[in-house]
Amino acid sequence: MDKRLTKSQLMTAMAEKWGVSKKEAEEQYNTLVELMYEEIKRCGEIMLPGLGKMAKKHRNARMGRNPATGESIHIPAKTVLKFGVNKAAKDALL
């Protein structure tokens, strides 16, 4: 399996595809990521057409087990991000 793109390689590819400089591509990418964070904070989820949906999900506190020692441990409640891939993205990869 080939190695994944690094951020630098992704910015270079985006710059070439969009016909802009690498710096402009990185600024546009950073703006997109910032907008996504703001939208998730505002309403808890964001739909990315052609890719899927990213949403905040609350995980309740629970008991877990340390795999090294077998000792029971308390895992505190936390908020996590979940990403669900939509059908169009799944179909595009087959």
C-alpha positions in Angstrom: 0.0 0.0 0.0 1.3 3.5 -0.9 2.1 6.0 1.8 -0.5 8.7 2.5 -0.1 12.3 1.4 1.7 14.6 3.8 0.2 18.1 4.5 2.9 19.6 2.3 2.1 17.2 -0.6 -1.6 17.9 -0.2 -1.1 21.7 -0.3 1.1 21.3 -3.5 -1.5 19.1 -5.2 -4.3 21.5 -4.2 -2.3 24.5 -5.5 -1.7 22.8 -8.8 -5.3 21.8 -9.2 -6.7 25.2 -8.3 -4.0 27.2 -10.2 -2.9 29.2 -7.1 0.3 29.4 -5.1 1.0 26.8 -2.4 0.6 29.6 0.3 -2.8 30.5 -1.0 -3.9 26.9 -1.1 -2.8 26.5 2.5 -4.7 29.6 3.5 -7.8 28.3 1.8 -7.4 24.9 3.5 -6.9 26.5 6.9 -10.0 28.7 6.4 -12.1 25.6 5.5 -10.9 23.7 8.6 -11.6 26.8 10.8 -15.1 27.1 9.3 -15.7 23.4 10.0 -14.7 23.8 13.7 -16.9 26.8 14.1 -19.9 25.0 12.6 -19.4 21.9 14.7 -19.2 24.1 17.9 -22.3 26.1 16.8 -24.7 23.2 16.0 -22.9 20.0 16.8 -22.4 18.7 13.3 -21.4 19.6 9.7 -22.4 17.9 6.5 -19.7 17.6 3.8 -21.5 16.8 0.6 -19.8 14.0 -1.3 -17.9 12.9 1.8 -20.1 12.5 4.9 -21.0 14.0 8.2 -18.8 15.0 11.1 -20.6 15.4 14.5 -19.9 15.9 18.1 -20.9 12.9 20.3 -20.9 12.8 24.1 -19.5 9.7 25.7 -20.7 8.9 29.2 -18.3 7.9 32.0 -17.6 4.2 32.2 -15.5 1.5 33.7 -12.7 0.1 31.6 -9.8 -2.3 32.0 -6.1 -1.7 31.8 -5.0 -4.3 29.3 -1.4 -4.5 30.7 -2.5 -5.1 34.3 -6.1 -6.2 34.1 -6.9 -3.5 36.7 -10.4 -1.8 36.4 -10.1 1.9 35.8 -12.6 4.7 35.6 -12.8 6.4 32.2 -14.3 9.9 32.5 -17.0 11.3 30.3 -15.8 13.2 27.2 -16.9 14.7 23.9 -15.5 13.1 20.8 -15.8 13.7 17.0 -17.4 11.0 14.9 -17.2 10.9 11.1 -19.7 9.0 9.0 -18.9 8.4 5.4 -21.9 8.8 3.0 -22.9 6.4 0.2 -21.4 8.6 -2.6 -18.0 8.4 -1.0 -18.2 4.7 -0.4 -19.4 4.1 -4.0 -16.5 6.3 -5.4 -14.0 4.0 -3.7 -15.2 0.7 -5.1 
